[in-house]
Amino acid sequence: MQNPKEFENMTIVTAMIQIIKQSLNSHLSNEFWNNCEAHLAFLRAQLGLSDIQIVFVAMLIERDDVLSWSNFASYLDITNFEARTYADELDELVKKGWVVQDTGFIPSEMGYMLVSEAANALINNQVFVPEEPKAATEEKTIDDKDDNDIEEDSHHCCNHNSTENCYAPTLKFYTDIKKKTLFFNPAEQQQIQRLTQMLSPKKFHSIQRRLTAQGMRKGVVCLLHGRPGTGKTETVLQIARQTGRDILQVDTAGLRTKWVGESLKNVKSVFSTYREICDAYDDVPILFFNEADGIFSKRSTRSQQYCDKEENAMQNVILQEIDEFDGILIATTNLACNMDEAFERRFLYKIELKKPECEVKAKIWSSLLKKISKDDALHLATRFDFSGGQIENIARKRAIDYILSGRYASLDEIEAYCQSEILDDRKECHHIAGFAA
């Protein structure tokens, strides 16, 4: 029997994470049920669901997609027949309003999906209560607001408990990240290796202890910046995989909403969710802001517009959260020049990923294109000044043509792919799209 004190600080988020992890390949064995006894008891009391229903919800929220019976069986490592013995439990979830039926991509196979309101509620550590049909309420958007509404909104949004518009970041497990070999210029390679080494569990715990002993902030905040296609996002994924850290990924565009006060609420929710998840981990996950210039941009100096005030308030909250941050935050951007100087100062590490040098490009060509000689790879690297992302596009085109024709494209055909990758009309950008000059 587990010690009750061990779970006195348990939350919906921490309990659900344990169910997600423990149920994977568990065979629904007695060992699984025993290990999760306290977590299931907590969630039963909070959510009003049976144990197997909680497991179904855990799988659906983790996969974030339409799941069929075969998907459930594969996740739990049981037979399809055994999975279907729980059909009544899943149907009950549908009746309760937690789950909807969907055919997904395979019309012949019925699947199930967690309703978005339930997912958002659980990720934000809230109890989901299916809503009864109700009359539409009047609610103003930012565009409808005038200055007289500002003070009223500041109080109203704090008491707004609806999860309809609440943003939920995505938790990605490092075990789901596929290994991928990346190639960098020597200077960037050294910086990435040092960052990866620093974030390894043993080193990171030691670094945090020493920083704390010296009265310094122990959180690590990093920025990867550079041109599109230089591998910023994939670099973060591979760092997470190599260091055994899950990722809580934030879609910066998803933080914004037209409802007054909701964007600010979303930002606060991201950091509070991250703290809740950290409490359930020995090795803290990475809080990942992709395309961060969308939210870390320069603050507006205009004061008349309400939307500008809310935008500045969001950024001030993020700055304050970073100042008090104890975990790992990594942001990426193609437009570092658009970032506010206040954010720049708070990044402990700033790594610019530049376009690969010729020798590095040759390695990328060789790794992505099968049956290509080193001389041909060097020729392509010398002739075309492509990023890794552009080279990957060429490799995919070649793979598709191989599937269609049964043969690999020749060097001349690869060069034709490369020519089509270059958008010549950028030089003529004054033309209106869709119209001839």
Secondary structure, 3 states (H helix, E strand, C coil): CCCHHHHCCCCHHHHHHHHHHHHCCCCCCHHHHHHCHHHHHHHHHHHCCCHHHHHHHHHHHHHCCCECHHHHHHHHCCCHHHHHCCHHHHHHHHHHCCEEEECCCCCCCCEEEECHHHHHHHHCCCCCCCCCCCCCCCCCEHHHCCHHHHHHHHHHHHHCCCCCCCCCCEEECHHHCCCCCCCCCHHHHHHHHHHHHHHCHHHHHHHHHHHHHCCCCCCEEEEEEECCCCCHHHHHHHHHHHHCCCEEEEEHHHHCCCECCHHHHHHHHHHHHHHHHHHCCCCCCEEEEECHHHCCECCCCCCCCHHHHHHHHHHHHHHHHHHCCCCEEEEEECCHHHECHHHHHHCCEEEEECCCCHHHHHHHHHHHCCCCCHHHHHHHHHHCCCCHHHHHHHHHHHHHHHHHHCCCCCHHHHHHHHHHHCCHHHHHCCCCCCCCC
